[in-house]
Amino acid sequence: MTEDSKKTVYTPTDPRGLNEPFLPVSIAKQIDLPGNDNVSGAPLKVSGRYITKEYDMGTSRNEKIQAILNPLKSKKEKFWGLKGISFDVFEGDVVGVVGVNGSGKSTLLNILSGALMETSGRLILKGKTSLLSVWDGLRDNLTGLENIRLKSLMMGLSNKEIDNQINDIAEFSELGKFIKQPVKNYSSGMRSKLGFAIAVHQNPDIMIIDEALSVGDQTFTRKALNKMQEFKAAGKTIFFVSHALGQIEEFTDKTMWIQYGELRAYGDTATILQEYKDWTKWYNQLDDDVKKSYVAARKQAQNDFNRTQLTDRIVEDNHLSDADKKKIARDNAVGGRLTWWNWLLLVIGTGIFAYAVYLYVYLGR
Ligand SMILES: Nc1ncnc2c1ncn2[C@@H]1O[C@H](COP(=O)(O)OP(=O)(O)OP(=O)(O)O)[C@@H](O)[C@H]1O
């Protein structure tokens, strides 16, 4: 069995939204997509087009100083955690997100929750989001109660609203007297309980659950899944990342399979999980050396990815003209870096500013 025989790169298994023609980022940034709702009339809640995330790889202090002193010459190593992901999610969708370690799941969800800024692409979010991650968002030195207050304030709740529900949140978390202890003394399961209790009481429209349920004990996981069923029944939109495929199967209707920074497949959960399991089976039967070089090649492709490749893909996907290609290449949403034209303006601007200062200081006396 070869991998290619199983390959389903960006399969529009679910016709809703995914078959819509993509718009170039430079144009899409200014206008909305026509026909936002899906075929059965559910409103669009989250829409991503060519979302990328470029990380700077860990550089030494010297390299960082050099980069500040000489930005043109600095050669920071880059890593593209996301290489241009496009998807639509509608009200009431419960979307599972699967993929091997390091594929980009948390990166995507952190972008959706606003904890991380995408490097380029167009993202539309309609509603209040709440990220529930075991590892993020809680302050270690604050107690459970203080964390509840802080996170609720950050979600825009008033002190009075927080007073009204702080006891309910504490009770839901099942932490007992530990709620008055600093979070740094909590186990990962206890953090997960607190994070979940806070998130579900914010009543978000879009809820993002990142691996939170994998570390709790079984009774709490069941209680949390029941709570999520309530959200689902109320028509909320939920993203659910998990390596526990059983939970994804039980709880979600649609699934995204993210693989080395790309959306490899997106569609109904049964189909995508089957494809993912087939791929895992194919991968697991490879020799260790072959596995290593397979992963290394894909990671290298994430290092080597660049804006030209992204532009070429947008142009190809959307059958765009050369003029559009030039426009996209110039677009800051894809560029994000200063072009020679930006530099020229910067130099002229600085010159004018320096001349104005000279006039003020020497001639104004
Ligand atoms: N701040 C960062 N700087 C550099 N690289 C990063 C950073 N954060 C994440 N990455 C890299 O981006 C890739 C995607 O990471 P991400 O955490 O999104 O993966 P994941 O699919 O959630 O993994 P897991 O299943 O292990 O939680 C990984 O290769 C990771 O090393």
The ligand as an SDF file (V2000), in Angstrom:
LIG
                    3D

 31 33  0  0  0  0  0  0  0  0999 V2000
    6.1330   29.3180   19.3830 N   0  0  0  0  0  0  0  0  0  0  0  0
    6.5770   28.4420   18.4780 C   0  0  0  0  0  0  0  0  0  0  0  0
    7.7630   28.6290   17.8740 N   0  0  0  0  0  0  0  0  0  0  0  0
    8.2230   27.7610   16.9440 C   0  0  0  0  0  0  0  0  0  0  0  0
    7.5410   26.6570   16.5410 N   0  0  0  0  0  0  0  0  0  0  0  0
    6.3560   26.4190   17.1180 C   0  0  0  0  0  0  0  0  0  0  0  0
    5.7930   27.2920   18.1240 C   0  0  0  0  0  0  0  0  0  0  0  0
    4.6080   26.7890   18.5100 N   0  0  0  0  0  0  0  0  0  0  0  0
    4.4180   25.6650   17.7730 C   0  0  0  0  0  0  0  0  0  0  0  0
    5.4560   25.4330   16.9440 N   0  0  0  0  0  0  0  0  0  0  0  0
    5.6240   24.3370   16.0000 C   0  0  0  0  0  0  0  0  0  0  0  0
    4.4900   24.3200   15.1340 O   0  0  0  0  0  0  0  0  0  0  0  0
    4.0890   22.9860   14.8680 C   0  0  0  0  0  0  0  0  0  0  0  0
    2.6110   22.8370   15.2180 C   0  0  0  0  0  0  0  0  0  0  0  0
    2.4620   22.8830   16.6390 O   0  0  0  0  0  0  0  0  0  0  0  0
    1.0510   22.6650   17.3370 P   0  0  0  0  0  0  0  0  0  0  0  0
    1.2540   22.8110   18.8040 O   0  0  0  0  0  0  0  0  0  0  0  0
    0.0630   23.5200   16.6830 O   0  0  0  0  0  0  0  0  0  0  0  0
    0.7770   21.1340   16.9810 O   0  0  0  0  0  0  0  0  0  0  0  0
   -0.3780   20.1490   17.5010 P   0  0  0  0  0  0  0  0  0  0  0  0
   -0.9530   19.5050   16.2890 O   0  0  0  0  0  0  0  0  0  0  0  0
   -1.3090   20.8790   18.3830 O   0  0  0  0  0  0  0  0  0  0  0  0
    0.4790   19.0970   18.3180 O   0  0  0  0  0  0  0  0  0  0  0  0
    0.0600   18.1500   19.5800 P   0  0  0  0  0  0  0  0  0  0  0  0
   -0.8570   17.1030   19.0600 O   0  0  0  0  0  0  0  0  0  0  0  0
    1.3770   17.5730   19.9920 O   0  0  0  0  0  0  0  0  0  0  0  0
   -0.5480   19.0290   20.6280 O   0  0  0  0  0  0  0  0  0  0  0  0
    5.0030   22.0810   15.6830 C   0  0  0  0  0  0  0  0  0  0  0  0
    6.0030   21.5610   14.8170 O   0  0  0  0  0  0  0  0  0  0  0  0
    5.6190   22.9860   16.7200 C   0  0  0  0  0  0  0  0  0  0  0  0
    6.9440   22.5910   17.0170 O   0  0  0  0  0  0  0  0  0  0  0  0
  1  2  1  0
  2  3  1  0
  2  7  2  0
  3  4  2  0
  4  5  1  0
  5  6  2  0
  6  7  1  0
  6 10  1  0
  7  8  1  0
  8  9  2  0
  9 10  1  0
 10 11  1  0
 11 12  1  0
 11 30  1  0
 12 13  1  0
 13 14  1  0
 13 28  1  0
 14 15  1  0
 15 16  1  0
 16 17  2  0
 16 18  1  0
 16 19  1  0
 19 20  1  0
 20 21  2  0
 20 22  1  0
 20 23  1  0
 23 24  1  0
 24 25  2  0
 24 26  1  0
 24 27  1  0
 28 29  1  0
 28 30  1  0
 30 31  1  0
M  END
$$$$
